């Protein structure tokens, strides 16, 4: 089993971000141009760097600055934090959605 995860332009080749107004992120210190992707267009091996929004029929996934989502072979979104750490006084707590059901679990 290979653990190679593509990154850079090859990982997002063929993906089309939809236009959206800038989104406010405390982590970035203000408004940031944030691409919006259609979950149905994502394919295994795609890597979406945050900040980004991934929309689907029944859910919306928000990637914060410093996070990225990798689409695995089962079309799950594997979200990892690359560089972001929440401020000490922040109530921010990451969570992830278990694909194909409605349960959420804190990290």
FENNOR-V571824 format. One record per residue. N is the residue number from 1. RES is the residue in three letters. BURIAL is b if it has 9 or more other ideal C-beta (glycine too) atoms within 8 Angstrom, else e. D_LAST is the distance of its C-alpha to the last C-alpha in whole Angstrom. Layout:
N,RES,BURIAL,D_LAST
N,RES,BURIAL,D_LAST
This chain:
1,UNK,e,25
2,UNK,e,25
3,UNK,e,22
4,UNK,e,24
5,UNK,e,22
6,UNK,e,24
7,UNK,e,24
8,UNK,e,26
9,UNK,e,29
10,UNK,e,29
11,UNK,b,26
12,UNK,b,26
13,UNK,e,30
14,UNK,e,31
15,UNK,b,28
16,UNK,e,30
17,UNK,e,28
18,UNK,e,29
19,UNK,e,30
20,UNK,b,29
21,UNK,e,29
22,UNK,e,27
23,UNK,b,24
24,UNK,e,23
25,UNK,b,20
26,UNK,e,20
27,UNK,b,18
28,UNK,e,21
29,UNK,e,24
30,UNK,e,25
31,UNK,e,26
32,UNK,b,25
33,UNK,e,27
34,UNK,b,24
35,UNK,b,25
36,UNK,b,24
37,UNK,b,24
38,UNK,b,25
39,UNK,b,22
40,UNK,e,25
41,UNK,e,27
42,UNK,b,24
43,UNK,e,25
44,UNK,e,23
45,UNK,b,23
46,UNK,b,23
47,UNK,b,20
48,UNK,b,20
49,UNK,e,19
50,UNK,b,18
51,UNK,b,19
52,UNK,b,20
53,UNK,b,19
54,UNK,b,20
55,UNK,b,21
56,UNK,b,22
57,UNK,e,24
58,UNK,e,22
59,UNK,e,19
60,UNK,e,18
61,UNK,b,15
62,UNK,e,15
63,UNK,b,15
64,UNK,b,15
65,UNK,b,17
66,UNK,b,16
67,UNK,b,14
68,UNK,b,15
69,UNK,b,15
70,UNK,b,17
71,UNK,b,19
72,UNK,e,19
73,UNK,e,22
74,UNK,e,21
75,UNK,b,20
76,UNK,e,17
77,UNK,b,15
78,UNK,e,13
79,UNK,b,11
80,UNK,e,11
81,UNK,b,11
82,UNK,e,15
83,UNK,e,16
84,UNK,b,14
85,UNK,e,13
86,UNK,e,13
87,UNK,e,16
88,UNK,e,17
89,UNK,e,18
90,UNK,e,15
91,UNK,e,14
92,UNK,e,11
93,UNK,e,8
94,UNK,b,6
95,UNK,e,6
96,UNK,e,7
97,UNK,e,11
98,UNK,e,12
99,UNK,e,15
100,UNK,e,18
101,UNK,e,17
102,UNK,e,16
103,UNK,e,13
104,UNK,e,10
105,UNK,e,6
106,UNK,e,4
107,UNK,e,0
